[in-house]
Structures are given as structure tokens and as C-alpha cells.
């Protein structure tokens, strides 16, 4: 009953918004002009494109504009075209130059996705809705037991595969943390190739960094990271592929969305030690307006409306910044540069983590009454919990046989 009430309320809200859009009744709450809702719209007079600004990567994804998200996506995938070049590619399906496979829209054998087919049938004005229901309610009785058993088996197998893949990739990132890590590590194709190594199959070497196989040989000779699927469920590859997409996004976001927060937290902790009774509000202003901008190649501005006590410590604060400026990372640090090459910022994060670990050891060894700096993982930590698997149409067809 309550769910139905919620659905009715949401439907009313959608209908009201649709009527407002048709009658041009939408009013911006920031500039009071019609035609858009907030200043995050590009047509608003107060719209600001912060993609190229230093110090905006800490914004939650929900507060990032659509243009920012689009440019991040463009930067993330632009390196593949820049490295390979369309003229050097030959399609494995139609044998024509200019693309790699039938997944490219330029291929004669290109098969449209389900979303593209629906758009062609329904047009651009169609609205898609998602309804959440239990899987058991949509499976016919004669298929229920067998399908649920296969889903549980695949969930466990995908968990075992991805844990082993993550353990190796974390080892690879840590062993290369002194220099920029290859961009391929943050792509779906790389992760799928690693799962093939885990399953003792030959991967697509184009998706791997040049020294990855050598690292795998060294790692697998010391640890039992290979896995054999017993029983082998037909259609499991669709679930593994979906897990690779999720994992690649997680590793990418671990740097892109967290870099600014971790760097600012490190600077703030070290600056606080310079004062006996510091004002956190003033220190955060110094970190945001001056230190972070100074380290990341922005436009540093020392706050003017602060007590003289803090101005006297400016030289010591500059020394803290100088220790990090010498680390080689792409500058200026913007959302677009972070998305384009996340691995290039691992040396900075590794340095911060090393210094934080040293500080934690010092405090613990000397039993000091101090709050140690918070440690963070250089790469996401593998989870032993049951994995949610993506049961798409292809996997569903395979599981029901």
C-alpha cells in the first residue's frame, strides 16, 4: 500500500515537470529566469564550467554538472584513440581499416545495442522506468530451482575470480607506485584479461601493460591465485564482464574522486602540528585557497582576513608544500586530468600514505597522546562478501537452459 502511494506521488511529480517543460514554466532558483531549474544548467547566466579548475574534484558526483561528467568521460576514453590511431587499426570482423572490431559503429557488421534499438523504435522522447521486484516472482516454477542454483553458483565463482584478480592488481599497483601506472589498469578490457589469467587462459595482450605478464608470472609462482570453475555454468562470462566494468570504475573513482580529499587531509594534519590551539576553519581556508592550489598547479591565494599568528607560519607551510611539489604528476590537477590518467597520480598518493604510516608508527612507538593521521588504501580492498551479479538478458537465457 505504501509503495503504491510512493509510486503515485512520483508519477504526479513527473507529470507536473512534464507540463512545466511543455509550457516553459520552469524557473531557475538561482537567476529567476525561465527554461531551466538551477545554475548547473549551461543556459543559465550564472553557469560556471569548473572542469578545468583546480580544487573542484572533491565535489560529490551529484553536485557535478552534466558537462563536467561528460568531459570526464571523454578524457577517460580519449587515450585509446590517441595511442592506437584509427589509421593503424584493422577490424577483425570486416577486415576494413579505421576500427578494431564489430563493436565500432563504423563496422559493416555492427550490431546495435538494445538501448539503441529501443531508441530507434520509440524515439528520443520515450521515458524508461525501472521497477524493483524479487527475482523469484518473475521466474516460472519449472525453472526456479535450477536458475536460482546457477545464479548462486556463478555469484560464488565471480567472487573467487575477482578476489584473485584484485589481489594481483593491487600487488601490481603497489610495486609500480614510484612511477605512473599504465592507464590500461583502469579499463574493463584490462580487468577481463586479468580474469582470463586467473582462469588459466590466454588473455588479449593488447589490453595489458607491457610488463604485466612478467609481474603475473612472479606473483602466481609465489601464491596460488589461479582458479578452476567447477561446475562451469554456461553464460558466466556475461556476469564476469559486468563485474569487470564495476571493478574498473571502482579503481578509477578511488583516485579521481578521492585524490583532492586525501591530499588536503594530509596537508591539514601537518599544518595543525605547527600551532598549539589552531582554528580548524582558518586552516581549512589556507589549505583550500593556498596549499592545494600551490601543489596542484592552480592559482594560490593566501587568505587576507586571518590573524597574524597564521601569517608568521607561512614559511613553514611553504616547506610542507614544497615537499609535495617536487613529486612528478600532471599539472594542473583538474577533474579532467584526473580522469584522463588516474595512474599518474599514484606516486603522490603513495608518498602521502608512506608519510602517514611513518607518523602512525612514531606515535605508537613513543606512546604519544596524539591523534594519528588517517590511513587510506592505495587501491580498493577486495571483499569476501557474496557478489551481486548482473543478470542481463543473455545471462538469463543461458541460465534457463
ABEGO torsion letter per residue (X at the ends): XAAAAAAAAAAAAAAAAAAAAAAGABBBAAAGBBGBABAABAABAABBBAAABBGAAABBAAABBAAAAAAAAAAAAAAAAAAAEAAABBBAAAGBBGBABAABAABAABBBBAAAAAAAAAEAABBBBBBBBBAAAABBAAAAAAAAAAAAAAAAAAAAAAAAAAAAAAAAAAAAAABBBBAAAABAAAAAAAAAAAAGBBBBAAABBAAAAAAAAAAAAABBABBBBOBBBBGAAAAAAAAAAAAAAAAAAAAAAAAAAAAAAAAAAAAAAABABBBAAAAAAAAAAAAAAAAAGBBBBBBABBBAAAAAAAAAAAAAAAAAAABBBBOBBBAAAAAABAAAAAAAAAAAAAAAAAAAAAAAAAGBBBBBBBBBBABBBBBABBBBBBBBAAAAAAAAX
